[in-house]
Amino acid sequence: MQRLAALLLVACGSSTPSPTPITKPPVDEARPPEVPAPAAAKPETVTADTPKTTVTGNPFTLPKDWSITVKGPATILTPPENDSWIAIVDVQAKSAEAARDLAWAAYKPDHKWPLESSQAAPDKNGWSQNTQFAYTTSPNEKRAVAAATLFANGAGTVIVIDVAIATAGKRGSQLGLALGSLLPKGGKEESFAGKQPHPLDKDRIARLMGFVEESMKTLGVPGVSIGIILGGQAVFSGASGVRTIGKPAKPDGDTRYMIA
């Protein structure tokens, strides 16, 4: 679920409200995996990162070696492993919940995953009313399932994430490319080129740390160190959380982390 949350943050922006829990039925952990491929015709596989559009013209980038199919209002992206799918579904709906339900009806109407939580996300790259939905899967499925609703140009677009955890780990950068490049029709990626930064005062540092700490909770990250470079100079160094789970020692701006 941490990988999944990170992917949704890429697609929809980092979220600050706390998740809204959903009452969920018990999961049958003994149930064998049931992951039939969604029915779609005439797949196209690309040999390089390729610009594409959804059914209503929302642009995105299809990663190298992935395939794309169209099933009604759903544009379905499939990695080479053929065990995972990203469905981008264009719908007409007034609410995030209605858009989500229409997307599932178009992509996989017989899915059995219970809704686990919902969470609002800020506007980003021309999308508004962004909402993320997480679903409960049984451990033996080894899958991550979620949906994200986005609105622009008077219509809704829903990203349904239905991926094998192993494939998500292997294809994480390509998933980020596909999700992060999705824009409303006629929209452009947000850019800060040529813009002057706001003064880094106490209020902005407090807001930055609040964002970091909320993101840590969302992603389950125990400790973070932060540095800000402005004009080639380090203008801020800070940290939050703990160095080691279960121990009180806190990190600082010089704490070393094991990565990669």
Secondary structure, DSSP 4 states (H G I P E B T S, - for coil): -HHHHHHHHHHH----SPPEE---PPP-TTSPP--PPPP-EEEEE-SS-EEEE-TT--EEEEPTT-EEEEETTEEEEE-TTSS-EEEEEEE--SSHHHHHHHHHHHH-TT--PPEEEEEE---BTTBEEEEEEEE---GGG-EEEEEEEEEETTEEEEEEEEEEHHHHHHTHHHHHHHHHT---TT------TTPPPPP--HHHHHHHHHHHHHHHHHHT--EEEEEEEETTEEEEEEEEE-SSTTS-PPP-TT------
